[in-house]
Amino acid sequence: MEPAIKLNPGCTKWDIRQKVWDYIEANNLANFPRPVHHRIPNFKGAYAACEHVTNLEVFQNAKEVKVDPDKPLEGARLAALQARKTLLVPTPRLRTGLFNKIVPPQGATKEELRICSTSRVICVPCVSCLSIKYNDQDYPHRSILISCFSLEKIYI
């Protein structure tokens, strides 16, 4: 199989980002917001990919899950809330606190949880945490999802 993106040896992180953004745009692989340049792309299939996080043992054993506020990770935020886990979301542009702590409301419907997982809720005041302690005792009960991406293979 021929690689979708060809990279030259010694290329920089910026070179790779530019080629990936160009490829995603040229092949119509992104959802809103567009264009994808200079952002984490909301690639087609991101929501479905996020649903697989619930199959991970570390996720199943976690009490709290940290998920970034980017649009492609909205499905992971929803999965955490539906699993009744406390959701920690970094504060966008650090307006206040380090994380926003979102606890699934008791008896919330799937639609209410979906709204809680969107940027509309993340950007409004909620419980703010200035720091999170990770010690040996707590670590097995936490899960961190940092990012996701749409590439199958990159050949250098």
C-alpha positions as CSV (number, residue, x, y, z in Angstrom):
1,M,0.0,0.0,0.0
2,E,1.3,3.4,-0.9
3,P,1.6,5.9,2.0
4,A,-1.0,8.6,2.0
5,I,1.5,11.2,3.3
6,K,5.2,11.1,2.4
7,L,7.6,12.7,4.7
8,N,11.2,13.5,4.1
9,P,13.9,12.5,6.7
10,G,14.6,15.4,9.0
11,C,11.2,17.0,8.6
12,T,10.0,19.0,11.6
13,K,6.9,18.7,13.7
14,W,5.5,21.8,11.8
15,D,6.2,20.0,8.4
16,I,4.2,17.0,9.6
17,R,1.3,19.1,10.9
18,Q,1.1,21.0,7.7
19,K,1.1,17.9,5.5
20,V,-1.6,16.2,7.7
21,W,-3.8,19.3,7.7
22,D,-3.4,19.6,3.9
23,Y,-4.2,15.9,3.5
24,I,-7.3,16.1,5.7
25,E,-8.6,19.2,3.9
26,A,-7.8,17.9,0.4
27,N,-9.6,14.6,1.1
28,N,-12.6,16.1,2.9
29,L,-11.9,14.1,6.1
30,A,-12.9,16.7,8.6
31,N,-16.1,17.9,10.2
32,F,-16.8,21.4,11.5
33,P,-14.9,23.5,12.5
34,R,-13.0,24.1,9.2
35,P,-10.5,24.8,8.0
36,V,-8.5,22.3,10.1
37,H,-5.2,24.2,9.8
38,H,-3.7,25.4,13.2
39,R,-6.1,23.3,15.3
40,I,-6.7,19.8,16.4
41,P,-8.8,18.5,13.5
42,N,-12.3,17.2,14.2
43,F,-11.9,14.3,11.8
44,K,-14.7,12.2,10.5
45,G,-15.0,9.2,12.8
46,A,-13.6,10.9,15.9
47,Y,-16.9,10.4,17.8
48,A,-17.1,6.7,17.0
49,A,-13.4,6.3,17.9
50,C,-14.0,7.8,21.3
51,E,-16.7,5.3,22.1
52,H,-14.0,2.6,22.2
53,V,-12.4,4.1,25.3
54,T,-15.0,2.4,27.4
55,N,-13.5,-1.0,26.5
56,L,-10.2,-0.1,28.1
57,E,-9.6,-1.7,31.6
58,V,-7.9,1.5,32.9
59,F,-11.0,3.4,31.9
60,Q,-13.4,0.9,33.5
61,N,-11.4,1.0,36.8
62,A,-11.1,4.8,36.9
63,K,-13.2,7.0,39.1
64,E,-12.1,10.3,37.4
65,V,-11.2,10.8,33.8
66,K,-9.3,13.8,32.3
67,V,-10.2,14.6,28.7
68,D,-9.1,17.7,26.8
69,P,-11.7,20.2,25.7
70,D,-11.1,19.7,21.9
71,K,-14.2,19.0,19.7
72,P,-12.8,15.6,18.5
73,L,-12.8,14.4,22.1
74,E,-16.4,15.3,22.8
75,G,-17.4,11.6,22.5
76,A,-14.8,10.6,25.1
77,R,-16.2,13.2,27.5
78,L,-19.7,11.8,26.9
79,A,-18.5,8.2,27.5
80,A,-17.0,9.2,30.8
81,L,-20.2,11.0,32.0
82,Q,-22.4,8.1,30.8
83,A,-20.1,5.7,32.8
84,R,-20.9,8.0,35.8
85,K,-17.2,9.0,36.2
86,T,-16.1,12.4,37.4
87,L,-14.8,14.3,34.3
88,L,-11.8,16.7,34.6
89,V,-11.5,19.0,31.6
90,P,-8.6,21.5,31.4
91,T,-9.9,25.1,31.5
92,P,-9.8,26.5,28.0
93,R,-7.2,29.3,27.8
94,L,-6.9,29.0,31.6
95,R,-9.6,31.5,32.4
96,T,-9.8,30.2,36.0
97,G,-8.4,27.1,37.7
98,L,-6.5,24.3,36.0
99,F,-9.4,21.9,35.5
100,N,-13.1,22.0,35.4
101,K,-14.6,19.2,37.4
102,I,-17.9,17.9,36.0
103,V,-19.8,15.4,38.1
104,P,-22.6,13.6,36.3
105,P,-25.9,14.8,37.7
106,Q,-27.9,12.1,39.5
107,G,-30.7,10.8,37.2
108,A,-29.4,12.8,34.1
109,T,-30.7,11.6,30.7
110,K,-28.4,10.8,27.8
111,E,-29.3,14.2,26.3
112,E,-28.4,16.1,29.5
113,L,-25.1,14.2,29.7
114,R,-24.4,15.1,26.0
115,I,-24.9,18.7,26.8
116,C,-22.6,18.4,29.8
117,S,-19.9,17.0,27.5
118,T,-19.9,20.0,25.1
119,S,-17.8,23.1,25.1
120,R,-20.9,25.1,26.1
121,V,-20.7,23.6,29.5
122,I,-16.9,23.5,29.7
123,C,-16.7,27.2,29.1
124,V,-19.1,28.2,31.8
125,P,-18.2,28.4,35.5
126,C,-18.3,25.1,37.3
127,V,-16.3,23.6,40.1
128,S,-12.7,24.6,39.4
129,C,-9.7,22.6,40.7
130,L,-6.3,24.2,41.0
131,S,-4.4,21.0,41.3
132,I,-4.8,17.3,41.1
133,K,-2.7,15.0,43.3
134,Y,-1.5,11.7,41.8
135,N,0.1,9.5,44.3
136,D,0.7,5.7,44.2
137,Q,-2.5,4.9,46.0
138,D,-4.8,7.0,43.8
139,Y,-3.1,6.4,40.4
140,P,-4.8,3.0,39.6
141,H,-8.2,4.7,40.0
142,R,-7.6,7.5,37.5
143,S,-7.5,7.6,33.8
144,I,-6.1,10.2,31.5
145,L,-7.1,10.6,27.8
146,I,-4.8,13.2,26.3
147,S,-5.6,13.3,22.6
148,C,-6.7,11.3,19.5
149,F,-5.7,11.5,15.9
150,S,-6.9,10.2,12.5
151,L,-3.7,8.8,11.0
152,E,-3.4,5.1,10.1
153,K,0.3,5.1,9.0
154,I,3.0,7.7,8.4
155,Y,6.0,6.6,6.4
156,I,9.3,8.5,6.8
